[in-house]
Amino acid sequence: MRETVLEILTEIRGDIDFDNETKLIDDSILASLDIVAIVSEFNDEFDVEISVEDLVPENFNSLDAMIKLIENAQE
């Protein structure tokens, strides 16, 4: 799953080192339109429904946080 998530993120924002960044939202590295694109791709790729309640900075600050978000959405 990690490779797939990283591939999606790199397609959307290839200029970011997702493996090492841990404050993607807190440091304003990702914009709101990036989040919309990411959520849309996650929903399609992993057949999940990420809800509005999940759209909080903690869920998008790092690659690991986004993986955890998808795993929780799959449960």
N, C-alpha and C positions, 0 to 999 in steps of 0.2 A: 504494500500500500504506500509506503514512504516514497518509493520511486515514482509511482503514479502521481501522487500529490505534488512532488517536486517538479515533475514534468509539466503539470498543469500550471503551477506557479511561474515556472520559467517561461512558458509560452505567453503568459499574460504580462509578466515583468521580468524580462531577461537580464535587466541591469542590476538586479538585487541578488545578494548572496544569502539565499534562504537558509542554507545550512548553518550560518553563523549569526544571523540577525535574530535578536530576541525582543526587540521593541519596535516591531514594524508599524504599529499603530501609535504607540507612545511617542516615537520620534518622527511621526508624520511621513514615514517612508511609503506606506500604502495610502492611496486616496480612496474616497468613498466609491468612486467608479470602479476602482480595482477590486474592492470587496464585492461589489455587485457581480462583476465578471467571475470572480473566484467562486462565489456561492453558486452561481448558475452552472459552472463547470462541475463543481462537486456534486450538485444535485443530479446532473446528467450522468456523470461517470460512475458514481457509487450508488445510484438509485436511492437517494435519501432526500429528505425534505428538511432543510435547515430553516428553522423558523425565525421570525423577527426577534423573538426573545433571545435567540442565540447570537444576534448581531451585537456583541459587546466586545470591547477591545481585547479582553483577556483571551478570547477565542481566536484572535487573528494576529497576536503579537509575535508568534513564532511558528515555524514549521511543525514542531511537536504539538503545539496548542491546536493547530488546524487538524492534525491527524486525530487527536483526542476528540475534537468536535465531530468529525466524521464517524468515529467509532461509537460515540454516544448516540448519534443520529441513527445508526444502524441497529441499535438495540430495541 
